[in-house]
């Protein structure tokens, strides 16, 4: 296996398969020579135009992710009623791109509302965050972050639809701060 520099990779993307084998052979021949004392030269900095394009691709990807959050609801107790209230016409989460889905295969995130027992998992409300009223019961999980990773905690017992909306907006802000493509490109 040969590690190709970025310029060779970009040239190979637009070249034919024969060019790939020739470039791989050239890079393997260059790899047999010893490296100079100072080691490999540092990678060339990204040009301003390339950085602009990459940041715009990141912005486009974040816009698409932010505008299409499809949560799966996992109502365990009275908090499920508040989730239904949030999806109704008064708050209308559809305008924020939040469309509740019935199965995990179709969803991006999970909202768990209610007290978690040891046979259940994820989080939304105060009871799911720390056990709530049933905290000292033998069958209650003392916080869902012990089972699954949690991005946003929504406080309240049960949380109001406004609190759930605030949590969704915080999740959208967190998604908007991601720079996945830029980090991948600069590796």
C-alpha positions as CSV (number, residue, x, y, z in Angstrom):
1,X,0.0,0.0,0.0
2,X,1.3,3.4,-0.9
3,X,0.4,6.7,0.8
4,X,-0.1,9.3,-1.9
5,X,0.1,13.1,-1.3
6,X,-2.9,15.2,-1.7
7,X,-1.8,16.5,-5.2
8,X,-1.4,13.0,-6.4
9,X,-4.8,12.0,-5.1
10,X,-6.5,14.9,-6.8
11,X,-4.8,14.1,-10.0
12,X,-5.8,10.5,-9.7
13,X,-9.5,11.4,-9.2
14,X,-9.6,12.9,-12.7
15,X,-7.2,10.4,-14.4
16,X,-7.7,7.0,-15.9
17,X,-7.0,3.7,-14.0
18,X,-3.7,3.4,-15.8
19,X,-2.5,6.7,-14.3
20,X,-3.3,5.3,-10.8
21,X,-1.1,2.3,-11.2
22,X,1.8,4.5,-12.6
23,X,1.4,7.0,-9.7
24,X,1.4,4.1,-7.2
25,X,4.5,2.6,-8.7
26,X,6.3,6.0,-8.7
27,X,5.3,6.6,-5.1
28,X,6.5,3.2,-4.0
29,X,9.8,3.8,-5.8
30,X,10.2,7.1,-4.0
31,X,9.4,5.4,-0.7
32,X,12.4,3.1,-1.0
33,X,14.8,6.1,-0.9
34,X,15.6,7.2,2.7
35,X,13.9,10.4,3.9
36,X,16.1,13.5,4.4
37,X,17.2,14.2,7.9
38,X,14.5,16.8,8.6
39,X,11.8,14.3,7.9
40,X,8.9,14.9,5.5
41,X,8.1,18.5,4.7
42,X,5.0,19.9,6.3
43,X,1.8,19.8,4.1
44,X,1.2,22.8,2.0
45,X,-1.4,25.1,3.5
46,X,-4.8,25.1,1.9
47,X,-5.4,27.9,-0.5
48,X,-8.0,30.6,0.3
49,X,-10.2,29.4,-2.5
50,X,-10.1,25.8,-1.4
51,X,-10.8,26.8,2.2
52,X,-13.8,28.9,1.1
53,X,-15.2,26.0,-1.0
54,X,-14.7,23.5,1.8
55,X,-16.3,25.8,4.4
56,X,-19.3,26.3,2.1
57,X,-19.7,22.5,1.7
58,X,-19.6,22.2,5.5
59,X,-22.3,25.0,5.7
60,X,-24.5,23.2,3.1
61,X,-24.1,19.8,4.9
62,X,-24.9,21.4,8.3
63,X,-27.9,23.2,6.8
64,X,-29.3,19.9,5.5
65,X,-28.7,18.1,8.8
66,X,-30.1,20.9,10.9
67,X,-33.3,21.2,8.8
68,X,-34.1,17.5,8.8
69,X,-34.0,16.2,12.4
70,X,-36.2,13.1,12.5
71,X,-36.5,12.0,16.1
72,X,-38.0,8.7,17.2
73,X,-40.2,9.2,20.2
74,X,-39.9,6.8,23.1
75,X,-42.6,7.8,25.5
76,X,-42.5,5.9,28.9
77,X,-44.7,8.1,31.1
78,X,-46.5,11.4,31.3
79,X,-43.8,13.1,29.3
80,X,-45.1,11.4,26.2
81,X,-48.2,13.5,26.4
82,X,-46.1,16.6,26.3
83,X,-44.2,15.3,23.2
84,X,-47.6,14.8,21.5
85,X,-48.5,18.3,22.5
86,X,-45.2,19.6,20.9
87,X,-46.1,17.9,17.6
88,X,-49.6,19.3,17.4
89,X,-50.6,22.5,15.6
90,X,-49.8,25.0,18.3
91,X,-46.1,24.4,18.3
92,X,-45.8,22.5,15.0
93,X,-42.3,21.1,15.0
94,X,-42.6,20.4,11.3
95,X,-41.7,24.0,10.6
96,X,-38.3,23.4,12.2
97,X,-37.7,20.3,10.2
98,X,-38.5,18.0,13.1
99,X,-40.7,15.1,11.8
100,X,-41.4,12.4,14.4
101,X,-40.7,8.9,12.9
102,X,-42.1,5.6,14.2
103,X,-38.9,3.4,13.8
104,X,-35.2,3.7,14.6
105,X,-34.3,2.9,11.0
106,X,-36.0,6.1,9.8
107,X,-34.8,8.4,12.6
108,X,-31.7,10.5,13.3
109,X,-32.1,10.8,17.1
110,X,-34.2,9.4,19.9
111,X,-36.2,11.3,22.5
112,X,-36.9,9.3,25.6
113,X,-39.5,10.7,27.9
114,X,-40.1,9.1,31.3
115,X,-38.5,7.1,34.0
116,X,-35.9,4.6,32.7
117,X,-35.7,1.2,34.2
118,X,-32.8,-1.1,33.8
119,X,-34.5,-2.8,30.9
120,X,-34.8,0.5,29.0
121,X,-32.4,3.2,27.8
122,X,-32.1,6.9,26.4
123,X,-33.2,10.4,27.8
124,X,-35.5,13.5,27.7
125,X,-36.9,14.6,31.0
126,X,-35.8,15.0,34.6
127,X,-36.8,11.4,35.4
128,X,-34.7,10.0,32.5
129,X,-31.8,12.4,33.3
130,X,-31.4,11.3,36.9
131,X,-34.1,9.0,37.9
132,X,-36.5,11.7,39.3
133,X,-39.1,10.7,41.8
134,X,-38.1,7.0,41.6
135,X,-34.4,7.6,41.8
136,X,-33.7,5.2,44.7
137,X,-35.7,2.3,43.3
138,X,-33.7,-0.8,42.5
139,X,-34.9,-1.0,38.9
140,X,-34.4,2.6,37.9
141,X,-31.3,3.8,35.9
142,X,-29.7,6.8,37.6
143,X,-29.3,8.7,34.3
144,X,-29.5,7.6,30.8
145,X,-26.0,8.9,30.0
146,X,-24.7,5.7,31.7
147,X,-26.3,3.7,28.8
148,X,-26.2,5.8,25.7
149,X,-24.4,9.1,24.7
150,X,-26.6,12.2,25.3
151,X,-26.3,15.4,23.4
152,X,-29.0,17.6,25.0
153,X,-30.8,17.4,28.4
154,X,-34.2,18.9,28.6
155,X,-35.2,19.6,32.3
156,X,-38.6,19.4,33.7
157,X,-41.0,16.8,35.1
158,X,-42.7,16.7,32.6
159,X,-40.9,19.2,30.3
160,X,-43.2,21.6,28.6
161,X,-43.5,21.8,24.8
162,X,-41.5,25.0,25.0
163,X,-38.7,23.3,26.8
164,X,-38.6,20.5,24.2
165,X,-38.6,23.2,21.5
166,X,-35.6,24.9,23.2
167,X,-33.8,21.5,23.3
168,X,-34.4,21.0,19.6
169,X,-33.1,24.5,18.8
170,X,-30.0,23.7,21.0
171,X,-29.4,20.5,19.0
172,X,-29.7,22.5,15.8
173,X,-27.1,24.9,17.0
174,X,-24.8,22.1,18.0
175,X,-25.2,20.5,14.5
176,X,-24.5,23.9,12.9
177,X,-21.1,24.1,14.7
178,X,-19.8,20.9,13.2
179,X,-17.0,21.1,10.6
180,X,-16.7,17.4,9.5
181,X,-15.7,18.0,5.9
182,X,-13.1,20.6,6.8
183,X,-11.5,18.2,9.4
184,X,-11.6,15.4,6.9
185,X,-10.0,17.6,4.1
186,X,-7.2,18.9,6.2
187,X,-6.1,15.4,7.4
